[in-house]
Amino acid sequence: MYKLLIRPILFLFNPEKVHYFTFSCIRFFHKIGFGPFFKSLYTVSNKELETEVFGLKFKNPVGLAAGFDKDAKLYNELSNFGFGFIEIGTLTPKGQEGNPKKRLFRLQEDQAIINRMGFNNGGVLEAVERLKKNKGVLIGGNIGKNKITPNEEAVLDYEISFDALFPYVDYFVVNVSSPNTPNLRALQDKEPLTALLLKLQNKNASKPKQKPILLKIAPDLTDEQLLDIITIVKETKIAGVIATNTTISREGLQSENKNEMGGLSGKPLTQRSTEVIRFLSEKGNQSFPIIGVGGIHSVQDALEKLDAGASLIQLYTGFIYEGPKLVRDINKAILKAKTIS
């Protein structure tokens, strides 16, 4: 129904406006009592799907990636579409408008999206107020720096958001890999990244109970840089890696919007993100968990990520193109594979 009827209508309109319209629709249908219906339709409940990773128990290994519910406005409702966990953000200490519109583009021929949103969000404290209403959803908190904050002072931004979110999220994600905040990716270099993660780990150690910190990396890193990431994970003792964020590559695209600036997500990223997962898993000797994200548009895409070494996976663009049925189908396939094995 989604692909035949709902998606063609939604895709007639501006993608950013449609995003907020869709949020309004989901909120409305939940208010009039459709939540249990969506849950029964899309959730696969089975103990065999439960997955324990970095000390947390996930109801199933399929999550919603950061960027979809940046401000933690709809995480309770979105969990009814079958997700085992929801990642909010990217959040910054102060609210910011992000980059000028138009900044979100569909590439339908490529089953992809280009965005240059620029960490648009209402600020971490607004999100905290909404997270106080959590009804049992496992939440990841994705944090970044404000656009106006120079890289030399970026650590403080991450620390502010870390402290504010700490009581309300189950794990953290350090985002230094978005291509849409000027100079942010420079923080992926070994020295500044190690310093940033060690600062957060020191802050983590001062808490009564530590929470997992993960690093989200770009798919555009070289093998040498990926080896640096493995070294950094070991040196800083963070919990794991999310592979991968959006790409700046435009190789093989067909759509007319292909040359828009920003990060590309969706089907063109499928192979590269899986390659990064496999490289990190093999070269890192499976010594840390990986959350696989990037171009998951089918059950097969998901299974390949898991086979490459991912412990969990996340959807974003595939969820937009394929609808919530994809979440259910992936979980059913994982369950079937577990039963057979």
Buried (B, 14 or more C-beta within 10 A) or exposed (E): EBEEEEBEEBEEEBBBEBEEEBBEEBEEBBEEEBBEEBBEBBBBEBEEBEBEBBEBEBBBBBBBBBBBBBBBBBBBBBBBBBBBBBBBBBBBBBBBEBBEEEBBBBBEEBBBBBBBBBBBBBBBBBBBEBBEEBEEBBBBBBBBBBBEBEBEEBBEBBBBBBEBBBEBBBBBBBBBBBBBBEEBBEBBEEEBBBBBBBBBBEBBEEEEEBBBBBBBBBBBBEEEBBBBBBEBBEEBEBBBBBBBBBBBEBEEBEBEBBEBEBBBBBBBBBBBBBBBBBBBBEEBEEEBBBBBBBBBBBBEBBBBBBBBBBBBBBBBBBBBBBBBBBBBBBBBBBBEEEEEE
